[in-house]
Amino acid sequence: MISKKMSNELNKQLNKEYYSAYIYLAMAAYTESLGFKGFAHWFHVQFNEELDHAKKFYKYIVDQNEKVILEKIDKPEGEFESLKDVFKKTYAHEQYITKCINQLMDLSLEENDHATRIFLQWFVTEQLEEENMAKDVVDKLKLGGDKGQGLLMLDSILGGRE
């Protein structure tokens, strides 16, 4: 059994994961509208990962005999200054999600909720990977600029993400 407070916070995170998916779908649409199919592919993969994360929260809440509460999903931003801007916002969003996961972890420790702590450990590790992937693209865009042949090469690389 988990506390009502924990159940409420897990439901909030579930909804943040769905919103994250929505953000990445909007970013995929933006990059695809510019003709960057590799960038769009990267964001489609990210979209699907966020849906998987939401499903993990959903299943955990249900497995804890708690009620899943789905909230309204806000409209994500759909226009950006550049590809570099898109990835800076991706990186910032992943940092925000990491902070949210860490707050959930802190609550699990505070409540001596070992099952939730173990469940959240996967997300702690996953967020490290998520942040590093986004930062890596930001760094590459800073190095190569967001115009020219370097951008086309990066588009090709990102299109290979599995």
C-alpha positions in Angstrom: 0.0 0.0 0.0 1.1 3.5 -0.8 -0.1 6.7 0.9 -2.7 8.9 -0.6 0.0 11.6 -0.9 2.2 9.3 -2.8 -0.7 8.1 -5.0 -1.5 11.8 -5.8 2.1 12.6 -6.6 2.5 9.5 -8.8 -0.7 10.5 -10.7 0.8 14.0 -11.2 3.9 12.4 -12.7 1.9 10.1 -14.9 0.2 13.2 -16.4 3.6 14.9 -16.8 4.8 11.9 -18.8 1.8 12.2 -21.1 2.5 15.9 -21.5 6.2 15.2 -22.2 5.0 12.8 -25.0 2.8 15.6 -26.4 5.7 18.1 -26.3 7.9 15.7 -28.2 5.2 15.1 -30.8 5.0 18.8 -31.3 8.7 19.0 -31.7 8.6 16.2 -34.2 6.0 18.1 -36.2 8.0 21.3 -36.1 11.3 19.6 -37.3 9.4 17.6 -39.9 7.9 20.8 -41.3 11.4 22.1 -41.8 12.3 19.0 -43.8 14.5 17.4 -41.1 13.2 13.8 -41.1 16.1 12.6 -38.9 15.3 15.2 -36.2 11.6 14.3 -36.5 12.5 10.6 -36.1 14.5 11.3 -33.0 11.5 13.2 -31.5 9.1 10.4 -32.5 11.3 7.9 -30.7 11.3 10.3 -27.7 7.5 10.5 -27.9 7.1 6.8 -27.7 9.5 6.5 -24.8 7.5 9.1 -22.9 4.3 7.1 -23.6 6.1 4.0 -22.2 7.1 5.9 -19.1 3.5 7.0 -18.6 2.4 3.4 -19.0 4.8 2.3 -16.3 3.4 4.9 -13.9 -0.2 3.8 -14.8 0.6 0.2 -14.1 2.4 0.9 -10.9 -0.6 3.0 -9.6 -3.0 0.2 -10.5 -0.8 -2.5 -9.0 -0.8 -0.5 -5.8 -4.7 -0.6 -5.8 -4.9 3.1 -6.3 -7.0 5.1 -8.7 -5.4 6.5 -11.9 -6.4 10.1 -12.4 -5.9 11.5 -15.9 -5.9 15.3 -16.2 -6.2 17.6 -19.1 -3.1 17.9 -21.3 -2.0 21.4 -22.1 -1.2 22.5 -25.6 2.6 22.3 -26.2 4.7 24.9 -27.8 4.7 24.4 -31.6 7.0 27.1 -32.9 10.7 27.5 -32.2 13.5 29.9 -33.2 15.8 27.1 -34.5 16.8 23.5 -34.2 19.2 24.6 -31.5 16.3 26.2 -29.6 14.2 23.0 -29.9 17.0 20.9 -28.3 17.8 23.5 -25.6 14.1 23.3 -24.6 14.3 19.5 -24.8 17.3 19.5 -22.4 15.6 22.0 -20.1 12.5 19.8 -20.1 14.4 16.7 -19.2 16.1 18.5 -16.4 12.7 19.5 -15.1 11.5 15.8 -15.3 14.6 14.7 -13.4 13.8 17.2 -10.7 10.2 15.8 -10.5 11.5 12.2 -10.3 14.0 13.2 -7.6 11.2 14.8 -5.6 9.2 11.6 -5.9 12.2 9.6 -4.7 12.6 12.0 -1.8 9.0 11.4 -0.8 9.4 7.6 -1.1 12.4 7.9 1.3 10.5 10.2 3.7 7.6 7.8 3.8 9.8 4.6 4.0 8.0 3.5 0.9 10.5 0.9 -0.3 8.4 -0.5 -3.2 8.0 3.0 -4.7 11.6 3.7 -4.2 12.6 0.6 -6.1 10.1 1.4 -8.8 11.5 5.0 -9.1 15.1 3.8 -9.3 14.6 2.9 -13.0 13.4 6.4 -13.7 16.4 8.0 -11.9 18.7 6.0 -14.2 16.6 6.7 -17.2 16.6 10.5 -16.6 20.4 10.5 -16.5 20.3 9.0 -20.0 17.6 11.3 -21.2 19.5 14.4 -20.1 22.7 13.2 -21.6 21.2 12.5 -25.0 19.6 15.9 -25.2 22.7 17.7 -24.0 24.8 15.8 -26.6 22.6 17.1 -29.4 22.7 20.7 -28.0 26.5 20.4 -27.8 26.7 19.2 -31.4 24.5 22.0 -32.6 26.7 24.5 -30.8 29.8 23.0 -32.4 28.5 22.6 -35.9 26.0 25.4 -35.9 22.4 25.0 -36.9 22.9 25.6 -40.6 24.8 23.8 -43.4 26.4 20.5 -44.0 26.9 19.8 -40.3 23.2 20.1 -39.7 22.5 17.6 -42.5 25.0 15.2 -41.1 23.4 15.5 -37.6 19.9 15.0 -39.2 21.2 11.7 -40.7 22.7 10.6 -37.4 19.5 11.4 -35.4 17.5 9.5 -38.0 19.3 6.3 -37.0 18.1 6.4 -33.4 16.3 3.2 -32.3 
